């Protein structure tokens, strides 16, 4: 019995050392996987701030689509936002869909948690090839002065019509 106990006591540090190496490797793999997942999500959503210059790029199955806020105005107890969608491809996109989220931001410019609203958007007209097109979206429940961000995600290009000459 003493001999078994002695062997177990001597083996315990070795087993613990193996476990810590395994834990370290597992943690490293989890970190790498998180980075890969984050990179895969890059471009799947665009967050835009009213008054900010420039545009964001959405990755789609058809390539890249540019999105920018063109105008923000008061409308029927809420806000009307005009978004510019830019299509650099040679295909006309009809029936585009996206999820539009909006809300306020805190003092640091971060979205206020649990205060966001969202709606589904389907483009009423096709997005022509190689051009910009404006789409109007009404955002109820938030005044333009309270609107801190608009987020476009879940973009689907819809039907793809190639131009013929």
C-alpha positions as CSV (number, residue, x, y, z in Angstrom):
1,X,0.0,0.0,0.0
2,X,2.8,2.4,0.8
3,X,4.5,1.7,-2.5
4,X,1.3,2.5,-4.5
5,X,0.8,5.7,-2.5
6,X,4.4,6.6,-3.1
7,X,4.1,6.0,-6.9
8,X,0.9,8.0,-7.0
9,X,2.5,10.9,-5.2
10,X,5.4,10.9,-7.6
11,X,3.2,10.6,-10.6
12,X,0.8,13.5,-9.6
13,X,3.2,16.3,-10.5
14,X,3.8,14.7,-13.9
15,X,0.1,14.4,-14.6
16,X,-0.5,18.0,-13.4
17,X,2.2,19.2,-15.7
18,X,0.7,17.4,-18.7
19,X,-2.7,18.9,-17.8
20,X,-1.4,22.4,-17.7
21,X,0.3,22.0,-21.1
22,X,-2.9,20.6,-22.5
23,X,-4.9,23.5,-21.0
24,X,-2.4,26.0,-22.5
25,X,-2.6,24.4,-25.9
26,X,-6.4,24.3,-25.7
27,X,-6.5,28.0,-24.7
28,X,-4.2,28.8,-27.6
29,X,-6.4,26.9,-30.1
30,X,-9.6,28.6,-28.7
31,X,-7.9,32.0,-29.2
32,X,-6.9,31.2,-32.8
33,X,-10.4,30.0,-33.5
34,X,-12.0,33.2,-32.1
35,X,-9.7,35.2,-34.4
36,X,-10.7,33.2,-37.5
37,X,-14.4,33.5,-36.6
38,X,-14.0,37.3,-36.1
39,X,-12.2,37.6,-39.5
40,X,-15.0,35.6,-41.2
41,X,-17.6,38.0,-39.8
42,X,-15.7,41.1,-41.0
43,X,-17.7,42.8,-43.7
44,X,-21.0,41.0,-42.8
45,X,-22.2,44.2,-41.1
46,X,-21.6,47.9,-41.4
47,X,-22.2,50.4,-38.6
48,X,-22.7,54.0,-39.7
49,X,-22.9,57.1,-37.6
50,X,-25.0,60.1,-38.7
51,X,-22.9,63.0,-39.7
52,X,-19.8,60.9,-40.3
53,X,-18.2,61.0,-43.7
54,X,-17.4,58.0,-45.8
55,X,-19.0,54.7,-46.3
56,X,-18.8,51.1,-45.1
57,X,-18.3,48.0,-47.1
58,X,-20.6,44.9,-46.9
59,X,-19.3,41.6,-48.2
60,X,-22.0,39.7,-50.1
61,X,-22.1,36.6,-52.3
62,X,-21.9,39.0,-55.3
63,X,-18.9,40.9,-54.0
64,X,-18.6,44.2,-52.1
65,X,-21.4,46.7,-51.7
66,X,-20.8,50.2,-50.3
67,X,-23.3,51.7,-47.9
68,X,-23.4,55.3,-46.5
69,X,-25.9,57.6,-44.8
70,X,-26.9,60.3,-47.3
71,X,-29.5,62.1,-45.2
72,X,-31.2,62.0,-41.8
73,X,-34.5,63.9,-41.2
74,X,-37.5,64.0,-38.8
75,X,-40.4,62.0,-40.0
76,X,-43.8,61.1,-38.3
77,X,-42.6,60.8,-34.8
78,X,-39.3,59.1,-35.8
79,X,-36.5,59.5,-38.2
80,X,-36.2,59.0,-42.0
81,X,-32.8,57.9,-43.1
82,X,-31.7,57.9,-46.7
83,X,-29.0,55.3,-47.3
84,X,-26.7,55.2,-50.4
85,X,-26.0,51.7,-51.7
86,X,-23.1,51.5,-54.2
87,X,-22.8,48.6,-56.5
88,X,-19.4,48.3,-58.2
89,X,-20.3,45.0,-60.0
90,X,-21.5,44.6,-63.6
91,X,-24.7,43.0,-62.3
92,X,-28.1,44.6,-61.4
93,X,-29.3,43.5,-58.0
94,X,-33.1,43.3,-57.5
95,X,-34.9,42.2,-54.4
96,X,-31.9,43.1,-52.1
97,X,-32.7,42.5,-48.4
98,X,-31.0,43.5,-45.2
99,X,-31.5,43.9,-41.5
100,X,-31.4,47.5,-40.4
101,X,-30.7,48.2,-36.7
102,X,-30.6,51.6,-35.0
103,X,-30.4,53.3,-31.7
104,X,-28.6,55.7,-29.4
105,X,-25.0,55.7,-28.2
106,X,-23.5,56.3,-24.8
107,X,-20.9,59.0,-23.9
108,X,-18.2,56.8,-25.4
109,X,-20.0,56.4,-28.7
110,X,-20.9,52.8,-28.1
111,X,-24.4,51.5,-28.7
112,X,-26.7,51.6,-25.7
113,X,-27.4,48.0,-24.8
114,X,-31.0,46.7,-25.0
115,X,-32.1,50.0,-26.6
116,X,-31.6,49.0,-30.2
117,X,-34.5,48.6,-32.6
118,X,-34.5,46.7,-35.9
119,X,-36.5,46.1,-39.1
120,X,-36.2,44.1,-42.2
121,X,-35.5,46.0,-45.4
122,X,-36.3,44.9,-49.0
123,X,-35.2,47.3,-51.7
124,X,-38.2,48.6,-53.6
125,X,-36.2,49.1,-56.8
126,X,-33.2,47.3,-58.2
127,X,-29.7,48.5,-57.5
128,X,-28.2,49.2,-61.0
129,X,-24.8,47.9,-62.0
130,X,-21.8,50.1,-61.5
131,X,-23.7,52.9,-59.7
132,X,-25.1,54.3,-56.5
133,X,-28.8,54.3,-55.5
134,X,-30.6,55.8,-52.6
135,X,-33.2,54.0,-50.5
136,X,-35.3,55.6,-47.8
137,X,-35.9,53.8,-44.5
138,X,-38.2,55.0,-41.7
139,X,-36.9,54.4,-38.2
140,X,-39.8,54.8,-35.7
141,X,-39.2,55.6,-32.0
142,X,-36.1,57.7,-32.3
143,X,-35.6,61.4,-33.1
144,X,-32.7,62.4,-35.4
145,X,-31.0,64.0,-32.4
146,X,-31.1,60.7,-30.5
147,X,-29.9,58.6,-33.5
148,X,-26.4,57.4,-32.7
149,X,-25.9,54.7,-35.3
150,X,-27.5,52.7,-38.1
151,X,-26.3,49.1,-38.6
152,X,-26.8,47.2,-41.9
153,X,-26.4,43.4,-41.6
154,X,-27.7,40.1,-43.0
155,X,-27.3,41.5,-46.5
156,X,-28.7,39.3,-49.3
157,X,-28.2,40.4,-52.9
158,X,-31.5,39.0,-54.2
159,X,-31.8,38.3,-57.9
160,X,-28.7,39.0,-60.1
161,X,-29.3,40.3,-63.6
162,X,-26.3,40.4,-65.8
163,X,-26.2,43.1,-68.4
164,X,-26.1,42.2,-72.1
165,X,-24.8,44.3,-74.8
